Amino acid sequence: MKRILVLQHVENESPGRLQSVAKKFGAVLDRVELWKSGCRMPDIGQYQGLIILGGPMGVYENYSSEAEELEVIRKADELTIPTMGFCLGSQLIAHYLAADVHKNIKDGKHVKEIGYYDVELTGEAADDPLLKDFSSPLKVLQWHGDAFDLPEEATLLATAPLCENQAFRIRNMWAFLFHFEFTPDMIRRQIEVDREWIHKDFDIVEEEVVAKAEELDGLMDEQCGKLFNNFLSMVKSK
């Protein structure tokens, strides 16, 4: 049985689709609910993989669990444990690697990406163990206003016009600024929770985002399953 440690920052940003695909492929996801008081961080050495989910905070805000999470990432890197980060998770990996994480500024303006977008996979993505079976452009869910610089020695895997650095790999770590795990129900809840933020400096039609989530549900499920299956192929059983 392959056990994966999942760092979850807020209740509404759960593993989502990852939970069902993990069950399908015979893996166990152990969640650390970081928003709960008294939450304890387990020893990453007892796990075969690490997944870091998203959240509304920024790494430049020095939120309460940040230092502990960075230490888990450091140990996972040291032990060569396969690691994936989505959205905030990707920014934490970039920050651990000494890359700058900042608001996404384009032509002097703060630019958010919220909803479904195309990202272009780079030539290096074709040979990447996680993305080797994916075609470009890749349809993904974006929900961010921050960006990361590409860490030194990292390989850029995906890019887009509004935010250049969308995904990278370095050693045993993969960082995705976008999401694979969100279900339509999670998006509905995310809209409720983030309503003020998604309407600030961004033109969004909530009903259109929900409709697109339903329309693309099958594709998102397929992509998440493919990604997780590729991830598990690098995870060693104990």
N, C-alpha and C positions, 0 to 999 in steps of 0.2 A: 504494500500500500504506500503510495506516494503522498506525503503530507506537505502542504504548502501553507506558509504563514502569510496571512493577509492583514495589512495595516489599514484599518478603516477609520477615517477622521470624523465623519458625521453620520448620523443614522440614515439620512436619505440618500447617501452615496454608498450603497452596498455593493457586494460582488455581482449582483444582478445575474446576467447570463452566465457568468463564470461559475456560479453555484451549480446550475443544471449541467453544464458541460463537464464540470469536475466529476459529478456523480456518474455521468455517462462513461467517462474514461477511467473510472475507478480511483480517483484521487480524492483526498480530504482537504477541505479548506478550513483552517483554524483562524478565526477572526479575532483580532485585538480591537476592542471597541474603545478607541482612544478618547472619545468624548465623555466617557463615564469616569467619575471620580473613583480613585482607588484602583484604576486599571493597571495591571502589571504586565510588563514586557517579557515574554518568554525568551528562552535561549534559542537563537536562530540556528545554532549548531545541531538542534534536535529536528530540524526540518530540511527538506530537500529542494525547496523553492521559496521565493519571496515575491509577493505582489503588493504594491503600494497604490492605494486608490486616491481619488481626488478629494477636494474639499474647498471651501470658500476662502480659506486663509492664503497668505503668500509667505514664501520662505523668508522674505525680508522683514516679516513682522515678528519673528522670534516667538512663535506661539508655543504653548506649554509642552507639547510632546516632541517638538522639533529635534532637540538635542539627542533624545533617546532614539528617535528614528534614524538620525544620521549615524549613530553608533551601530544600529542594526545593519544599516546599509554597508558600513565599513567592514563589519564582521562577515557579512555575506560575500563581499568582494574578496576578502582575505581567504575565505574558505571556498571560493569559486562556486558559490551557490547561485544558480540561475535566478535572475531578478528582473521583474517588469514593473514599470511605473507608469500610471496613467494620469494625465493632467497635473495636479499638484505632485503626484508621485514622480512624474518625469522631472519636475522642477527640483525636487529634493535630490534626485540622482545627479542632476546637473550641478546643484549647489555643493554636494559632496565632492564632486570632481573639480571644484574651484572655479566653475563658470558662473558668470553673472546672471542672476534672475531678476527681471524687471518688468514694468508695465510694457505692453506691446505698443510701441510708438511708431507710427507711419506718417511721413510728411508732417511731422510736428504735432500729430493728433493721437490720442489714445484710441486704439482700434481693438474692438472685441470681435470674437468669432463665436456666434451662438446659433446652433442649428446644424443642418447637414451641409457639408462642403466636400469638394474634391481635393485630395492632396496627390501630388505627383511623387511616385516612388523613384528614387535615384537608381542609377545603374548598379550600385553596390547592393541595393535591396534584393536584386535578382538572385544573388548568391548568399543572402542572409538566411541563417537557419530558421528564423521566426517568420520571415516574409517571403520565402522562396516560392511559395505557391500562389502569391497574390499578384494580381495584374494592376497596371496603372492606366488611368487615375483610379484612386481608391476612394470610395464614398465613406465618409466618417462623420461622427457626431463631435462637434466642437462646443466647448462651454467654458471659455476662458477670456481673460483680458491681460494675462501676463505672458511672458515669453522667456526663453533662455538662450544665452549664447552657446555656441557649440563648444563643448569641452575640448581641451587639447588632446590630440590623438584619437578622438572619437570619430566614427564614421557616420556621416549624414545619410539617413535612410528615406526621408520624406520631406517635401517642401511645398510651399503654397504662396500665392502672391501677397496675401495680407499678413503673413507671418512666416518668415523664411525657414526657420528651424522647427520642423514638425516632429521629427523622430530621429533618434541616433542609437548607435550601439557602441559599447566599449567593453572589451573582455567578456564577462558573463552578465552584463547589464544592458537592458533595453529600456529606452525612455520614449513614451508616446505622449505628445501634448494633447492628443485627442482621445476619445473613448471607444472601446469595443464592447463594454459590459452593460451599457444602459438599455433597459427595456422601455417600451412605451409607457407603462405605468410609472416607472422611475422618472421619466421625462415630465409627465403630468405633475408629479410631486415636486420635481425640481423647479418647475415654473412657479408653483405656489410659494415655495421657500425663497426663491430668488427674484420674485416679481419686481421688487424695487430696483435691483441691480440690472436685470435684463432690459429694463426700460430706460435706464440712465445712459445717455450717449449712444443709444443703439435703437434702430428702427426694427421692431419685431412684431409679428402677428402671431400671437400664441396659438391660435387655432391651426394655422398653417404648419407650425412646427410639430404639433401633435398629429396632424394628418399625415405628414411626411414620415413621422416615426412609425405609424401604423403601416404605411405603404412599404417602408423599407425593413419591416420587422424580420421577414424571412432572410433577406440579404445580411442584415446585421447578425442574426443568429448563426448563419453559415460562416461568416467571417470570424466571429468570436470562437466558434468551435475549431476552426482551422488554426487560428492563432494558438489556442490553448493546447491543442494536440501537438503542434510544433514545439511549444514550450515544454510539454511533458516528455518529449523525445530527448530533451537535454537534461531532464531531472533524473537523478540516479536513485533507485530504490535502496532502502536500507533493510 
